[in-house]
Amino acid sequence: MDESMSIIHSGCPLYSCRVCRTKTGWRHQPWCELKELTVPGCTECRYHDIAGGSCVHPAMKKGGAV
């Protein structure tokens, strides 16, 4: 895989991989089981609340908007 293609391109600037905790604009860690996923959705984010279906990022709690 081309290294430039392995960079995470999420539509959300608050995205953080639920496995390796890498953020948008960076590459997954080599050991990450989601490293092939370069355009992740909310369900792959560590801040996604599965039960509530919403973002629980600390910035969102303070009234921040994406």
N, C-alpha and C positions, 0 to 999 in steps of 0.2 A: 504494500500500500504506500502511495506517495505521502510523505510526511505533511505536506501542505494540505492534503485532503483529510488528514486525521484530526484537524483542529475542530473543536466543538463550535458549531454555528447555530446556537439557539436563538429563537426570536425574543427570548426574555433575558434582559441583562442581569437578572437575579438568579439565573439558573446555576445549579451546582449538582453534579452527578451524585446520585444516591449511593453509588458504590465507592468511587475514589475521591469524591468531593471536589473534583476539578471544575472550574468555572468556565463560562462562555469566553471564547477567544484563546483557550489553552487546549493542549492535547490531554486526553485521558492518560492516566498512569499506565505503564506497560502491563501491569498485572490486572488491570480492571476488566471485569467480564463484559462491560458495555463499551469497550474501546473501539469497536467497529461502528458504533452509533454516533455519527457526527452531526446529525440534525435531530436532536432529542425533543420530545414533547414534555408536557408538564408531569406526566406519570413517571418519568425517569428522574425527576428532580427530587433532591432530598428535602425540599421545603413543601412538597405537594402533600396535602392531607387527603389520604385516600377516602376516609370515611366522610369527610365534609366536602371533598372535591374542590378545595380552594388552596390558595397559597398561604403558608404560615411563616413566610420569611419575616424576620424582625423588622425590616423596613416597612413592610405592609402593615404591621401592627401599629406603627407610628403615623399612619395615615398617608404613607407614600404610595404613589401610583407608578405603575410600569408603563 
